Amino acid sequence: MECSSSLRFCIPKKPLPSISTVLFSSICSSSSRKQQRLISQQLSAVSYKKFIHFALEETKLHTHLEPSPLQERYNSRISMDGKADIQMLSFEATKIRHLRSLCIESQTMQILDFAVFPEPEFDMPIFCANFFTSANINIVVLDLNPLHDVISQRHYRDKYYKSLIPLGVKYSELLPWGGKLTSESLKFFSPIVIWTRFTSSPNNYDVLYSAFMDYYKAWLALMDQAVVETNASQIICNREAQHRYLTWRAEKDPGHALLKKLIGETQAKDLLVNFLFNGIDELGSKTFLDYFPEYGCEDGTVNQSRSMIGKSFESRPWDTKGEFISNTHF
């Protein structure tokens, strides 16, 4: 912070820095610039736009995509510091209520948030890809998020995941479990979820791209086979299940803090509720605390903790047959 001119006479005059100090500072500055260039070079080798392009082109082989009405309002943003570029796309189609992507690029990170939400007349899983990349670490969630509980509803698990278990096993070996996952979050993941952390490298990036392609092709195959539901009560059930999912994600999404830092709280909340998890206002009227009352505080606000149960899963909670292993938590 600059001192005012009226105070400058009260500050003792500092001695000039020695030549060695100047040289050391210069060397450190040069080293820092080189490190920054190296980070930028490493990140420039990673582009999640390649993933988005594949997904859109592959989707067009199965259905006709139309730009969503949201596209006009949500297309691009620049972070408050001017250092991050945020690009958004959104589409809709037969069987697809909302297909959207958010891609963030800066000199220090690359982020992809890609999801596809089915129409309520279908009980299909929700395709979900959340990738964060920096120069040193990648944090990845890739899944076909179940619309209904796969732990208690075996018929739903068998319907959509039984044939996909070998795919999940293949990539869970290449991309091992990433550590603690809360029991609350686990309810929204399937037996084939890829939750992992790995160091940045071309090989790991190629494995991730391969996993993304295979998982998305699997989701599109499920979409092709999906038959429209005609039972009104089941459609209502599907609608509420998706609304519950959206409500959870909009409130507890771990990307909220980063979006707030980049574009401010007001825009971040708007992006979460009206774009990333669009449908909260259209699919239902229940609030977060209606679905998850255990998070309620005495003053009526939502507890910001990620977990109220305090149970987390350190290792993969499904075996190679897709059976839930309840003793992997602590």
C-alpha positions in Angstrom: 0.0 0.0 0.0 1.4 3.5 -0.9 2.0 5.9 1.9 0.7 9.4 1.5 3.1 12.3 0.9 2.2 13.8 4.3 3.7 10.8 6.0 6.8 10.3 4.0 8.9 12.6 6.2 8.2 10.4 9.2 9.7 7.3 7.6 13.4 6.7 8.1 15.4 6.7 4.9 16.4 3.1 4.1 20.0 2.3 3.1 20.6 1.4 -0.5 20.6 -2.3 -1.1 24.0 -4.0 -1.6 25.1 -5.2 -5.0 24.8 -8.8 -3.9 21.2 -8.1 -2.8 20.4 -6.6 -6.2 22.0 -9.5 -8.0 20.2 -12.1 -5.9 16.8 -10.4 -6.5 17.6 -10.3 -10.2 18.4 -14.0 -10.3 15.3 -14.9 -8.3 13.2 -12.7 -10.6 14.7 -14.4 -13.7 14.2 -17.8 -12.2 10.6 -17.0 -11.4 10.0 -15.8 -15.0 11.5 -19.0 -16.3 9.4 -21.1 -14.0 6.3 -19.2 -15.1 7.2 -19.8 -18.8 7.6 -23.5 -18.1 4.2 -23.7 -16.4 2.6 -21.9 -19.3 4.3 -24.3 -21.8 3.1 -27.3 -19.8 -0.4 -26.1 -19.7 -0.5 -25.0 -23.3 0.0 -28.7 -24.2 -3.3 -29.4 -22.5 -6.5 -28.2 -24.1 -9.9 -29.4 -23.0 -11.4 -27.8 -26.1 -10.4 -31.0 -27.8 -12.7 -32.9 -25.4 -15.6 -30.6 -26.1 -15.1 -30.8 -29.9 -15.1 -34.6 -29.7 -18.3 -34.7 -27.6 -20.2 -32.3 -29.8 -19.2 -34.1 -33.1 -20.0 -37.5 -31.6 -23.4 -36.3 -30.3 -24.2 -35.1 -33.8 -23.9 -38.6 -35.1 -26.7 -39.7 -32.7 -29.1 -36.7 -32.6 -29.7 -33.2 -33.9 -28.2 -30.5 -31.6 -29.9 -27.1 -31.3 -28.3 -24.2 -29.6 -29.9 -23.6 -26.2 -31.7 -20.3 -25.4 -29.1 -20.0 -22.7 -26.3 -19.6 -25.2 -27.0 -15.9 -25.9 -26.6 -15.0 -22.2 -23.9 -17.5 -21.2 -21.1 -17.6 -23.8 -18.0 -16.0 -22.4 -16.5 -14.2 -19.4 -13.2 -12.7 -18.5 -12.1 -13.0 -14.9 -11.9 -9.9 -12.8 -8.1 -9.8 -12.9 -8.2 -10.3 -16.7 -6.0 -13.4 -16.5 -8.6 -16.2 -17.1 -10.8 -16.8 -20.1 -14.1 -18.5 -19.5 -16.0 -20.0 -22.5 -19.4 -21.6 -22.4 -21.6 -23.6 -24.8 -25.1 -25.0 -24.4 -27.3 -27.2 -26.6 -30.5 -29.2 -26.4 -31.9 -32.1 -28.5 -34.4 -34.9 -28.5 -33.9 -36.8 -25.2 -31.4 -34.1 -24.1 -32.7 -31.3 -21.8 -29.4 -29.6 -21.4 -25.9 -30.2 -22.8 -23.4 -27.7 -21.7 -19.7 -27.0 -21.3 -17.6 -24.6 -19.3 -14.0 -24.2 -20.1 -11.6 -22.0 -18.1 -8.1 -21.3 -19.4 -5.3 -19.2 -17.8 -1.5 -19.3 -17.5 -1.8 -21.4 -14.3 -4.8 -23.7 -14.8 -7.1 -25.4 -17.3 -10.6 -26.5 -16.2 -13.4 -28.4 -17.9 -17.0 -28.8 -16.6 -19.0 -30.8 -19.1 -22.4 -32.4 -18.5 -25.4 -33.7 -20.3 -28.8 -33.8 -18.6 -31.7 -36.0 -20.0 -35.3 -35.0 -20.4 -37.4 -36.1 -17.4 -39.2 -38.6 -19.7 -36.0 -40.7 -19.4 -34.3 -42.1 -16.4 -30.9 -42.1 -18.0 -27.8 -41.2 -16.0 -26.3 -37.7 -16.2 -23.0 -37.5 -18.0 -20.5 -35.7 -15.9 -16.9 -34.6 -16.5 -15.1 -32.3 -14.1 -11.4 -31.8 -14.8 -8.9 -29.4 -13.1 -5.3 -29.2 -14.4 -2.4 -27.1 -13.1 1.3 -27.6 -13.8 1.7 -30.2 -11.1 -1.6 -31.9 -10.5 -4.8 -33.0 -12.2 -8.1 -33.6 -10.3 -10.6 -35.6 -12.2 -14.2 -36.8 -11.8 -15.7 -38.7 -14.8 -18.9 -40.5 -14.4 -22.4 -41.4 -15.7 -24.1 -40.0 -12.5 -27.1 -42.2 -11.6 -30.5 -40.5 -11.6 -31.6 -42.9 -9.0 -29.8 -44.6 -6.1 -27.6 -47.4 -7.3 -26.8 -48.7 -3.8 -30.4 -49.4 -2.8 -32.0 -49.8 -6.2 -30.3 -52.8 -7.8 -32.7 -52.9 -10.8 -31.6 -49.4 -11.8 -27.9 -50.3 -11.3 -28.2 -53.4 -13.5 -30.2 -51.6 -16.1 -27.6 -49.0 -16.8 -24.3 -50.1 -15.3 -24.1 -53.9 -15.4 -22.7 -53.9 -19.0 -20.4 -51.0 -18.2 -18.5 -52.5 -15.2 -15.6 -53.8 -17.4 -15.2 -50.3 -18.7 -15.1 -48.9 -15.2 -12.6 -51.5 -14.1 -10.3 -50.8 -17.0 -10.0 -47.1 -16.3 -10.0 -47.4 -12.5 -6.8 -49.4 -12.9 -5.3 -46.7 -15.1 -6.6 -43.8 -13.0 -6.6 -45.0 -9.4 -9.0 -43.7 -6.6 -8.1 -40.2 -5.6 -8.6 -40.4 -1.9 -11.4 -39.4 0.6 -14.9 -39.0 -0.8 -17.7 -38.1 1.5 -20.7 -40.5 1.9 -23.0 -37.7 0.9 -21.2 -37.1 -2.4 -21.0 -40.9 -3.1 -24.8 -41.1 -3.4 -24.5 -39.1 -6.7 -21.8 -41.4 -8.2 -22.0 -44.7 -10.0 -20.0 -47.9 -9.7 -17.9 -46.9 -12.7 -17.0 -43.4 -11.4 -13.4 -42.2 -12.1 -12.3 -40.0 -9.2 -8.6 -39.5 -9.3 -5.6 -37.2 -8.9 -2.4 -37.5 -11.0 0.6 -35.5 -12.0 0.5 -33.7 -15.3 2.1 -35.7 -18.1 1.4 -36.3 -21.8 0.7 -40.0 -21.1 -1.8 -39.2 -18.3 -3.5 -36.7 -20.5 -3.9 -39.3 -23.3 -5.4 -41.8 -20.8 -7.9 -39.2 -19.6 -8.9 -38.3 -23.2 -9.3 -42.0 -24.0 -11.5 -42.5 -20.9 -13.6 -39.4 -21.7 -14.2 -40.7 -25.3 -15.1 -44.2 -24.1 -17.4 -43.0 -21.3 -19.2 -40.5 -23.6 -19.7 -43.1 -26.3 -21.2 -45.4 -23.6 -23.6 -42.6 -22.5 -24.6 -42.0 -26.1 -25.3 -45.7 -26.6 -27.6 -45.6 -23.5 -29.3 -42.6 -25.0 -29.9 -44.4 -28.3 -31.5 -47.3 -26.4 -33.6 -45.2 -24.0 -37.4 -45.5 -24.4 -39.6 -42.6 -23.5 -41.4 -43.1 -20.2 -45.2 -42.8 -20.5 -46.1 -43.5 -16.8 -46.9 -40.1 -15.3 -45.8 -41.1 -11.8 -42.4 -42.3 -13.1 -41.9 -39.1 -15.0 -42.6 -37.1 -11.8 -40.1 -39.4 -10.0 -37.4 -38.8 -12.6 -38.1 -35.0 -12.6 -37.7 -34.9 -8.8 -34.5 -37.0 -8.9 -32.9 -34.7 -11.4 -34.1 -31.6 -9.4 -32.6 -33.1 -6.2 -29.3 -33.7 -8.1 -29.2 -30.1 -9.5 -30.0 -28.6 -6.1 -27.2 -30.5 -4.4 -24.7 -29.6 -7.1 -25.6 -25.9 -7.2 -25.2 -25.7 -3.4 -22.2 -28.0 -2.8 -20.2 -27.8 -6.0 -16.5 -27.5 -5.1 -16.0 -25.2 -8.0 -18.0 -22.5 -6.4 -15.1 -21.0 -4.5 -12.9 -20.7 -7.6 -15.7 -19.2 -9.7 -16.3 -16.7 -6.9 -12.6 -15.7 -7.0 -12.6 -15.4 -10.8 -15.9 -13.5 -11.4 -17.3 -12.5 -8.0 -20.0 -14.1 -5.8 -23.0 -12.7 -7.7 -21.9 -13.9 -11.1 -20.7 -17.2 -9.7 -24.0 -18.0 -8.1 -25.9 -17.0 -11.3 -23.6 -19.3 -13.3 -24.1 -22.2 -11.0 -27.9 -22.0 -10.7 -28.9 -20.8 -14.1 -26.3 -22.3 -16.4 -24.2 -25.1 -15.0 -27.2 -26.6 -13.1 -30.0 -25.1 -15.0 -33.4 -26.6 -14.2 -33.6 -25.8 -10.5 -36.4 -23.3 -11.1 -38.1 -25.4 -13.9 -38.1 -28.9 -12.6 -39.3 -28.4 -9.0 -39.9 -26.1 -6.1 -38.2 -27.9 -3.2 -35.2 -26.2 -1.6 -31.9 -27.6 -0.6 -33.0 -28.0 3.0 -36.2 -29.8 1.8 -34.0 -32.5 0.3 -31.2 -32.4 2.8 -32.6 -31.2 6.2 -29.5 -32.4 8.0 -27.6 -29.4 6.7 -30.0 -26.9 8.3 -28.7 -24.4 10.9 -30.7 -23.0 13.7 -31.0 -19.7 11.8 -32.5 -21.4 8.8 -29.3 -21.2 6.7 -27.4 -24.0 5.0 -24.4 -25.5 6.9 -21.4 -25.0 4.6 -19.7 -28.3 5.6 -19.2 -30.8 2.9 -20.3 -33.7 5.1 -22.6 -33.9 8.1 -22.2 -37.6 8.6 -18.5 -37.4 8.8 -17.9 -40.6 6.9 -15.6 -40.7 3.9 -14.2 -43.4 1.6 -10.5 -43.6 1.3 -10.4 -46.4 -1.3 -12.8 -47.4 -4.1 -16.1 -48.5 -2.5 -17.1 -50.8 -5.4 -15.5 -54.1 -6.3 -14.7 -55.3 -9.8 -18.3 -56.7 -10.1 -19.8 -53.3 -9.3 -20.9 -54.4 -5.8 -20.8 -51.8 -3.1 -18.2 -52.4 -0.4 -19.4 -50.7 2.8 -16.3 -51.3 4.8 -14.0 -49.0 2.7 -14.9 -45.9 4.7 -13.5 -44.6 8.0 
